[in-house]
Amino acid sequence: MTVEWAGAVLAVVTVATIGLGHVMVRKANYLFGTIPAIPLFFLGAGILTASVFMSSDLLSAVMGIVGVTTVWDGVEMLRQENRVRRGHAPENPRRPVL
């Protein structure tokens, strides 16, 4: 019997990228507003595209997860701004939301 670690690795990568992305979206939005949203979206798309060209299945899957999560973080940056406007998230007093 062989032990296959891919499932555990992918589970940890998924939870880690979602958790880090959540914190990063809140902090980045507080500091910079929606400015990082478009670069994050394209960075994620680039990582996702690069995942297609990986020779290792595990590395390809890890990059795919990171890429999709980064794309989603770009979308969440815009949604976070709406949460700030509604008062559901803290507003930076030095960067007022219009």
N, CA, C and O atoms as CSV, one atom per row, in Angstrom:
chain,resi,resn,atom,element,x,y,z
A,1,MET,N,N,0.850,-1.187,0.000
A,1,MET,CA,C,0.000,0.000,0.000
A,1,MET,C,C,0.889,1.241,0.000
A,1,MET,O,O,1.840,1.334,0.776
A,2,THR,N,N,0.574,2.180,-0.867
A,2,THR,CA,C,1.318,3.445,-0.900
A,2,THR,C,C,0.443,4.553,-0.343
A,2,THR,O,O,-0.784,4.523,-0.442
A,3,VAL,N,N,1.102,5.509,0.231
A,3,VAL,CA,C,0.390,6.659,0.792
A,3,VAL,C,C,0.407,7.780,-0.240
A,3,VAL,O,O,1.461,8.127,-0.771
A,4,GLU,N,N,-0.746,8.334,-0.517
A,4,GLU,CA,C,-0.861,9.438,-1.467
A,4,GLU,C,C,-1.096,10.727,-0.691
A,4,GLU,O,O,-2.107,10.872,-0.004
A,5,TRP,N,N,-0.162,11.657,-0.805
A,5,TRP,CA,C,-0.194,12.910,-0.040
A,5,TRP,C,C,-0.871,14.053,-0.798
A,5,TRP,O,O,-1.093,15.117,-0.220
A,6,ALA,N,N,-1.197,13.863,-2.055
A,6,ALA,CA,C,-1.729,14.959,-2.868
A,6,ALA,C,C,-3.010,15.551,-2.281
A,6,ALA,O,O,-3.173,16.771,-2.258
A,7,GLY,N,N,-3.901,14.713,-1.815
A,7,GLY,CA,C,-5.163,15.221,-1.259
A,7,GLY,C,C,-4.940,16.093,-0.046
A,7,GLY,O,O,-5.560,17.149,0.083
A,8,ALA,N,N,-4.064,15.667,0.844
A,8,ALA,CA,C,-3.768,16.453,2.043
A,8,ALA,C,C,-3.073,17.764,1.687
A,8,ALA,O,O,-3.386,18.815,2.246
A,9,VAL,N,N,-2.129,17.693,0.752
A,9,VAL,CA,C,-1.419,18.907,0.325
A,9,VAL,C,C,-2.400,19.894,-0.289
A,9,VAL,O,O,-2.363,21.082,0.031
A,10,LEU,N,N,-3.269,19.422,-1.157
A,10,LEU,CA,C,-4.236,20.307,-1.816
A,10,LEU,C,C,-5.234,20.886,-0.821
A,10,LEU,O,O,-5.657,22.033,-0.963
A,11,ALA,N,N,-5.610,20.107,0.176
A,11,ALA,CA,C,-6.530,20.617,1.200
A,11,ALA,C,C,-5.868,21.737,1.996
A,11,ALA,O,O,-6.489,22.768,2.253
A,12,VAL,N,N,-4.618,21.539,2.385
A,12,VAL,CA,C,-3.900,22.572,3.145
A,12,VAL,C,C,-3.702,23.825,2.294
A,12,VAL,O,O,-3.894,24.938,2.784
A,13,VAL,N,N,-3.324,23.660,1.039
A,13,VAL,CA,C,-3.136,24.813,0.151
A,13,VAL,C,C,-4.447,25.572,-0.019
A,13,VAL,O,O,-4.456,26.803,-0.007
A,14,THR,N,N,-5.542,24.854,-0.175
A,14,THR,CA,C,-6.845,25.502,-0.350
A,14,THR,C,C,-7.227,26.322,0.875
A,14,THR,O,O,-7.601,27.488,0.749
A,15,VAL,N,N,-7.138,25.728,2.045
A,15,VAL,CA,C,-7.500,26.434,3.277
A,15,VAL,C,C,-6.561,27.624,3.508
A,15,VAL,O,O,-7.007,28.702,3.899
A,16,ALA,N,N,-5.262,27.424,3.265
A,16,ALA,CA,C,-4.288,28.498,3.485
A,16,ALA,C,C,-4.524,29.672,2.545
A,16,ALA,O,O,-4.485,30.822,2.982
A,17,THR,N,N,-4.769,29.406,1.255
A,17,THR,CA,C,-4.957,30.516,0.321
A,17,THR,C,C,-6.271,31.250,0.577
A,17,THR,O,O,-6.342,32.469,0.424
A,18,ILE,N,N,-7.294,30.521,0.960
A,18,ILE,CA,C,-8.562,31.192,1.276
A,18,ILE,C,C,-8.401,32.040,2.532
A,18,ILE,O,O,-8.852,33.185,2.571
A,19,GLY,N,N,-7.762,31.488,3.556
A,19,GLY,CA,C,-7.562,32.237,4.801
A,19,GLY,C,C,-6.681,33.454,4.610
A,19,GLY,O,O,-7.020,34.546,5.067
A,20,LEU,N,N,-5.553,33.276,3.939
A,20,LEU,CA,C,-4.659,34.413,3.691
A,20,LEU,C,C,-5.323,35.445,2.784
A,20,LEU,O,O,-5.164,36.649,2.981
A,21,GLY,N,N,-6.064,34.967,1.792
A,21,GLY,CA,C,-6.757,35.891,0.890
A,21,GLY,C,C,-7.779,36.734,1.622
A,21,GLY,O,O,-7.923,37.924,1.339
A,22,HIS,N,N,-8.490,36.128,2.562
A,22,HIS,CA,C,-9.497,36.859,3.334
A,22,HIS,C,C,-8.849,37.995,4.119
A,22,HIS,O,O,-9.324,39.130,4.096
A,23,VAL,N,N,-7.769,37.678,4.807
A,23,VAL,CA,C,-7.060,38.692,5.605
A,23,VAL,C,C,-6.464,39.760,4.688
A,23,VAL,O,O,-6.553,40.953,4.977
A,24,MET,N,N,-5.851,39.322,3.573
A,24,MET,CA,C,-5.214,40.258,2.662
A,24,MET,C,C,-6.226,41.220,2.035
A,24,MET,O,O,-5.942,42.409,1.890
A,25,VAL,N,N,-7.386,40.721,1.667
A,25,VAL,CA,C,-8.409,41.577,1.064
A,25,VAL,C,C,-8.833,42.663,2.054
A,25,VAL,O,O,-8.950,43.831,1.685
A,26,ARG,N,N,-9.058,42.282,3.290
A,26,ARG,CA,C,-9.485,43.266,4.290
A,26,ARG,C,C,-8.403,44.309,4.543
A,26,ARG,O,O,-8.690,45.505,4.578
A,27,LYS,N,N,-7.151,43.859,4.719
A,27,LYS,CA,C,-6.045,44.792,4.994
A,27,LYS,C,C,-5.762,45.685,3.794
A,27,LYS,O,O,-5.618,46.899,3.938
A,28,ALA,N,N,-5.683,45.085,2.611
A,28,ALA,CA,C,-5.371,45.859,1.410
A,28,ALA,C,C,-6.470,46.865,1.109
A,28,ALA,O,O,-6.180,47.992,0.708
A,29,ASN,N,N,-7.723,46.479,1.294
A,29,ASN,CA,C,-8.810,47.415,1.059
A,29,ASN,C,C,-8.769,48.557,2.053
A,29,ASN,O,O,-9.031,49.704,1.691
A,30,TYR,N,N,-8.445,48.262,3.293
A,30,TYR,CA,C,-8.352,49.297,4.324
A,30,TYR,C,C,-7.262,50.301,3.956
A,30,TYR,O,O,-7.442,51.506,4.132
A,31,LEU,N,N,-6.132,49.808,3.444
A,31,LEU,CA,C,-5.006,50.692,3.139
A,31,LEU,C,C,-5.100,51.361,1.775
A,31,LEU,O,O,-4.774,52.540,1.640
A,32,PHE,N,N,-5.544,50.617,0.756
A,32,PHE,CA,C,-5.455,51.110,-0.621
A,32,PHE,C,C,-6.778,51.233,-1.358
A,32,PHE,O,O,-6.795,51.716,-2.490
A,33,GLY,N,N,-7.874,50.819,-0.767
A,33,GLY,CA,C,-9.152,50.846,-1.479
A,33,GLY,C,C,-9.207,49.750,-2.519
A,33,GLY,O,O,-8.743,48.636,-2.278
A,34,THR,N,N,-9.768,50.054,-3.669
A,34,THR,CA,C,-9.928,49.038,-4.712
A,34,THR,C,C,-8.786,49.041,-5.724
A,34,THR,O,O,-8.851,48.313,-6.715
A,35,ILE,N,N,-7.755,49.830,-5.504
A,35,ILE,CA,C,-6.640,49.924,-6.450
A,35,ILE,C,C,-6.025,48.548,-6.757
A,35,ILE,O,O,-5.748,48.276,-7.925
A,36,PRO,N,N,-5.798,47.668,-5.767
A,36,PRO,CA,C,-5.179,46.368,-6.083
A,36,PRO,C,C,-6.114,45.350,-6.740
A,36,PRO,O,O,-5.662,44.257,-7.081
A,37,ALA,N,N,-7.377,45.661,-6.928
A,37,ALA,CA,C,-8.331,44.661,-7.425
A,37,ALA,C,C,-7.972,44.154,-8.815
A,37,ALA,O,O,-7.902,42.943,-9.023
A,38,ILE,N,N,-7.748,45.031,-9.752
A,38,ILE,CA,C,-7.464,44.619,-11.134
A,38,ILE,C,C,-6.115,43.910,-11.233
A,38,ILE,O,O,-6.040,42.862,-11.873
A,39,PRO,N,N,-5.021,44.446,-10.615
A,39,PRO,CA,C,-3.762,43.683,-10.658
A,39,PRO,C,C,-3.878,42.291,-10.027
A,39,PRO,O,O,-3.280,41.339,-10.527
A,40,LEU,N,N,-4.635,42.165,-8.941
A,40,LEU,CA,C,-4.832,40.851,-8.319
A,40,LEU,C,C,-5.548,39.908,-9.272
A,40,LEU,O,O,-5.184,38.738,-9.393
A,41,PHE,N,N,-6.559,40.420,-9.943
A,41,PHE,CA,C,-7.313,39.612,-10.893
A,41,PHE,C,C,-6.391,39.076,-11.989
A,41,PHE,O,O,-6.423,37.887,-12.307
A,42,PHE,N,N,-5.574,39.954,-12.562
A,42,PHE,CA,C,-4.689,39.535,-13.645
A,42,PHE,C,C,-3.538,38.665,-13.150
A,42,PHE,O,O,-3.101,37.765,-13.867
A,43,LEU,N,N,-3.042,38.912,-11.945
A,43,LEU,CA,C,-2.021,38.045,-11.363
A,43,LEU,C,C,-2.578,36.628,-11.215
A,43,LEU,O,O,-1.913,35.652,-11.564
A,44,GLY,N,N,-3.790,36.526,-10.700
A,44,GLY,CA,C,-4.429,35.219,-10.555
A,44,GLY,C,C,-4.640,34.539,-11.894
A,44,GLY,O,O,-4.438,33.331,-12.017
A,45,ALA,N,N,-5.043,35.302,-12.895
A,45,ALA,CA,C,-5.239,34.733,-14.232
A,45,ALA,C,C,-3.911,34.238,-14.798
A,45,ALA,O,O,-3.865,33.207,-15.470
A,46,GLY,N,N,-2.833,34.970,-14.527
A,46,GLY,CA,C,-1.507,34.546,-14.987
A,46,GLY,C,C,-1.057,33.265,-14.298
A,46,GLY,O,O,-0.519,32.366,-14.945
A,47,ILE,N,N,-1.275,33.177,-12.989
A,47,ILE,CA,C,-0.910,31.960,-12.251
A,47,ILE,C,C,-1.738,30.780,-12.745
A,47,ILE,O,O,-1.225,29.673,-12.911
A,48,LEU,N,N,-3.012,31.028,-12.976
A,48,LEU,CA,C,-3.893,29.968,-13.480
A,48,LEU,C,C,-3.443,29.500,-14.863
A,48,LEU,O,O,-3.440,28.301,-15.141
A,49,THR,N,N,-3.066,30.431,-15.721
A,49,THR,CA,C,-2.574,30.073,-17.045
A,49,THR,C,C,-1.276,29.279,-16.942
A,49,THR,O,O,-1.097,28.285,-17.646
A,50,ALA,N,N,-0.367,29.715,-16.064
A,50,ALA,CA,C,0.906,29.010,-15.886
A,50,ALA,C,C,0.684,27.597,-15.357
A,50,ALA,O,O,1.476,26.699,-15.644
A,51,SER,N,N,-0.373,27.392,-14.596
A,51,SER,CA,C,-0.628,26.054,-14.041
A,51,SER,C,C,-0.881,25.025,-15.131
A,51,SER,O,O,-0.642,23.835,-14.927
A,52,VAL,N,N,-1.355,25.463,-16.268
A,52,VAL,CA,C,-1.637,24.552,-17.376
A,52,VAL,C,C,-0.342,23.975,-17.953
A,52,VAL,O,O,-0.344,22.873,-18.502
A,53,PHE,N,N,0.749,24.707,-17.832
A,53,PHE,CA,C,2.007,24.302,-18.448
A,53,PHE,C,C,2.956,23.566,-17.496
A,53,PHE,O,O,4.093,23.286,-17.876
A,54,MET,N,N,2.529,23.249,-16.291
A,54,MET,CA,C,3.381,22.544,-15.325
A,54,MET,C,C,3.444,21.061,-15.673
A,54,MET,O,O,2.448,20.459,-16.074
A,55,SER,N,N,4.617,20.492,-15.515
A,55,SER,CA,C,4.771,19.067,-15.818
A,55,SER,C,C,4.292,18.182,-14.665
A,55,SER,O,O,3.909,17.033,-14.882
A,56,SER,N,N,4.312,18.711,-13.455
A,56,SER,CA,C,3.865,17.953,-12.289
A,56,SER,C,C,2.378,18.192,-12.053
A,56,SER,O,O,1.918,19.333,-12.034
A,57,ASP,N,N,1.645,17.120,-11.877
A,57,ASP,CA,C,0.210,17.254,-11.618
A,57,ASP,C,C,-0.053,17.976,-10.294
A,57,ASP,O,O,-0.944,18.821,-10.206
A,58,LEU,N,N,0.727,17.636,-9.274
A,58,LEU,CA,C,0.528,18.265,-7.966
A,58,LEU,C,C,0.831,19.756,-8.027
A,58,LEU,O,O,0.063,20.562,-7.501
A,59,LEU,N,N,1.944,20.137,-8.662
A,59,LEU,CA,C,2.287,21.554,-8.787
A,59,LEU,C,C,1.241,22.292,-9.618
A,59,LEU,O,O,0.884,23.427,-9.303
A,60,SER,N,N,0.758,21.659,-10.660
A,60,SER,CA,C,-0.283,22.259,-11.493
A,60,SER,C,C,-1.552,22.505,-10.681
A,60,SER,O,O,-2.181,23.556,-10.804
A,61,ALA,N,N,-1.924,21.531,-9.853
A,61,ALA,CA,C,-3.124,21.678,-9.026
A,61,ALA,C,C,-2.940,22.772,-7.980
A,61,ALA,O,O,-3.849,23.568,-7.743
A,62,VAL,N,N,-1.770,22.813,-7.355
A,62,VAL,CA,C,-1.491,23.851,-6.362
A,62,VAL,C,C,-1.560,25.231,-7.016
A,62,VAL,O,O,-2.182,26.146,-6.477
A,63,MET,N,N,-0.926,25.376,-8.170
A,63,MET,CA,C,-0.962,26.668,-8.864
A,63,MET,C,C,-2.376,27.022,-9.322
A,63,MET,O,O,-2.756,28.193,-9.313
A,64,GLY,N,N,-3.147,26.029,-9.718
A,64,GLY,CA,C,-4.530,26.285,-10.099
A,64,GLY,C,C,-5.350,26.803,-8.933
A,64,GLY,O,O,-6.139,27.736,-9.083
A,65,ILE,N,N,-5.160,26.196,-7.771
A,65,ILE,CA,C,-5.876,26.650,-6.571
A,65,ILE,C,C,-5.461,28.066,-6.201
A,65,ILE,O,O,-6.308,28.916,-5.923
A,66,VAL,N,N,-4.154,28.318,-6.198
A,66,VAL,CA,C,-3.653,29.659,-5.862
A,66,VAL,C,C,-4.153,30.673,-6.898
A,66,VAL,O,O,-4.542,31.784,-6.538
A,67,GLY,N,N,-4.144,30.298,-8.172
A,67,GLY,CA,C,-4.597,31.211,-9.230
A,67,GLY,C,C,-6.063,31.575,-9.099
A,67,GLY,O,O,-6.423,32.751,-9.165
A,68,VAL,N,N,-6.907,30.577,-8.915
A,68,VAL,CA,C,-8.354,30.840,-8.789
A,68,VAL,C,C,-8.638,31.649,-7.530
A,68,VAL,O,O,-9.481,32.546,-7.548
A,69,THR,N,N,-7.949,31.342,-6.447
A,69,THR,CA,C,-8.159,32.090,-5.208
A,69,THR,C,C,-7.733,33.539,-5.376
A,69,THR,O,O,-8.392,34.439,-4.857
A,70,THR,N,N,-6.640,33.778,-6.094
A,70,THR,CA,C,-6.168,35.141,-6.319
A,70,THR,C,C,-7.134,35.906,-7.220
A,70,THR,O,O,-7.397,37.085,-6.985
A,71,VAL,N,N,-7.657,35.251,-8.236
A,71,VAL,CA,C,-8.681,35.894,-9.081
A,71,VAL,C,C,-9.870,36.292,-8.214
A,71,VAL,O,O,-10.370,37.412,-8.313
A,72,TRP,N,N,-10.321,35.369,-7.363
A,72,TRP,CA,C,-11.468,35.652,-6.511
A,72,TRP,C,C,-11.160,36.781,-5.518
A,72,TRP,O,O,-12.043,37.576,-5.197
A,73,ASP,N,N,-9.931,36.856,-5.035
A,73,ASP,CA,C,-9.546,37.950,-4.136
A,73,ASP,C,C,-9.670,39.303,-4.843
A,73,ASP,O,O,-10.053,40.297,-4.227
A,74,GLY,N,N,-9.346,39.335,-6.132
A,74,GLY,CA,C,-9.527,40.569,-6.900
A,74,GLY,C,C,-10.989,40.984,-6.948
A,74,GLY,O,O,-11.307,42.167,-6.826
A,75,VAL,N,N,-11.870,40.023,-7.125
A,75,VAL,CA,C,-13.311,40.303,-7.121
A,75,VAL,C,C,-13.750,40.746,-5.728
A,75,VAL,O,O,-14.533,41.686,-5.591
A,76,GLU,N,N,-13.249,40.073,-4.701
A,76,GLU,CA,C,-13.631,40.407,-3.326
A,76,GLU,C,C,-13.167,41.800,-2.911
A,76,GLU,O,O,-13.788,42.416,-2.046
A,77,MET,N,N,-12.089,42.310,-3.507
A,77,MET,CA,C,-11.645,43.679,-3.202
A,77,MET,C,C,-12.763,44.669,-3.539
A,77,MET,O,O,-13.010,45.616,-2.792
A,78,LEU,N,N,-13.424,44.443,-4.654
A,78,LEU,CA,C,-14.522,45.332,-5.056
A,78,LEU,C,C,-15.729,45.148,-4.133
A,78,LEU,O,O,-16.390,46.118,-3.763
A,79,ARG,N,N,-16.003,43.912,-3.771
A,79,ARG,CA,C,-17.139,43.649,-2.881
A,79,ARG,C,C,-16.874,44.193,-1.476
A,79,ARG,O,O,-17.799,44.628,-0.791
A,80,GLN,N,N,-15.604,44.166,-1.050
A,80,GLN,CA,C,-15.252,44.694,0.270
A,80,GLN,C,C,-15.548,46.193,0.343
A,80,GLN,O,O,-15.979,46.695,1.381
A,81,GLU,N,N,-15.318,46.890,-0.742
A,81,GLU,CA,C,-15.605,48.332,-0.767
A,81,GLU,C,C,-17.094,48.584,-0.505
A,81,GLU,O,O,-17.455,49.541,0.179
A,82,ASN,N,N,-17.948,47.726,-1.049
A,82,ASN,CA,C,-19.388,47.850,-0.795
A,82,ASN,C,C,-19.713,47.572,0.669
A,82,ASN,O,O,-20.574,48.230,1.253
A,83,ARG,N,N,-19.030,46.604,1.257
A,83,ARG,CA,C,-19.247,46.319,2.683
A,83,ARG,C,C,-18.818,47.505,3.543
A,83,ARG,O,O,-19.457,47.797,4.553
A,84,VAL,N,N,-17.749,48.185,3.154
A,84,VAL,CA,C,-17.304,49.380,3.888
A,84,VAL,C,C,-18.362,50.470,3.770
A,84,VAL,O,O,-18.691,51.125,4.759
A,85,ARG,N,N,-18.892,50.667,2.578
A,85,ARG,CA,C,-19.929,51.694,2.366
A,85,ARG,C,C,-21.164,51.442,3.226
A,85,ARG,O,O,-21.771,52.382,3.740
A,86,ARG,N,N,-21.535,50.170,3.381
A,86,ARG,CA,C,-22.715,49.831,4.177
A,86,ARG,C,C,-22.431,49.826,5.671
A,86,ARG,O,O,-23.352,49.694,6.478
A,87,GLY,N,N,-21.149,49.971,6.050
A,87,GLY,CA,C,-20.792,49.979,7.455
A,87,GLY,C,C,-20.541,48.609,8.039
A,87,GLY,O,O,-20.465,48.465,9.259
A,88,HIS,N,N,-20.408,47.588,7.190
A,88,HIS,CA,C,-20.182,46.226,7.656
A,88,HIS,C,C,-18.700,45.902,7.826
A,88,HIS,O,O,-18.350,44.837,8.334
A,89,ALA,N,N,-17.831,46.817,7.404
A,89,ALA,CA,C,-16.385,46.629,7.538
A,89,ALA,C,C,-15.785,47.979,7.933
A,89,ALA,O,O,-16.348,49.026,7.611
A,90,PRO,N,N,-14.652,47.961,8.625
A,90,PRO,CA,C,-14.075,49.224,9.096
A,90,PRO,C,C,-13.575,50.102,7.946
A,90,PRO,O,O,-13.016,49.615,6.963
A,91,GLU,N,N,-13.793,51.399,8.102
A,91,GLU,CA,C,-13.335,52.370,7.112
A,91,GLU,C,C,-12.064,53.038,7.615
A,91,GLU,O,O,-11.961,53.379,8.794
A,92,ASN,N,N,-11.114,53.220,6.737
A,92,ASN,CA,C,-9.870,53.901,7.067
A,92,ASN,C,C,-10.162,55.399,7.098
A,92,ASN,O,O,-10.542,55.959,6.071
A,93,PRO,N,N,-9.997,56.065,8.241
A,93,PRO,CA,C,-10.300,57.493,8.301
A,93,PRO,C,C,-9.400,58.343,7.416
A,93,PRO,O,O,-9.769,59.454,7.035
A,94,ARG,N,N,-8.216,57.823,7.087
A,94,ARG,CA,C,-7.304,58.556,6.187
A,94,ARG,C,C,-7.605,58.293,4.726
A,94,ARG,O,O,-7.007,58.925,3.854
A,95,ARG,N,N,-8.527,57.365,4.432
A,95,ARG,CA,C,-8.916,57.047,3.059
A,95,ARG,C,C,-10.435,56.918,3.031
A,95,ARG,O,O,-10.965,55.808,2.999
A,96,PRO,N,N,-11.128,58.036,3.044
A,96,PRO,CA,C,-12.598,57.947,3.099
A,96,PRO,C,C,-13.175,57.321,1.831
A,96,PRO,O,O,-12.679,57.538,0.726
A,97,VAL,N,N,-14.233,56.541,2.023
A,97,VAL,CA,C,-14.949,55.923,0.909
A,97,VAL,C,C,-16.017,56.884,0.452
A,97,VAL,O,O,-16.786,57.403,1.261
A,98,LEU,N,N,-16.065,57.122,-0.837
A,98,LEU,CA,C,-17.059,58.064,-1.361
A,98,LEU,C,C,-18.371,57.381,-1.641
A,98,LEU,O,O,-19.319,58.026,-2.087
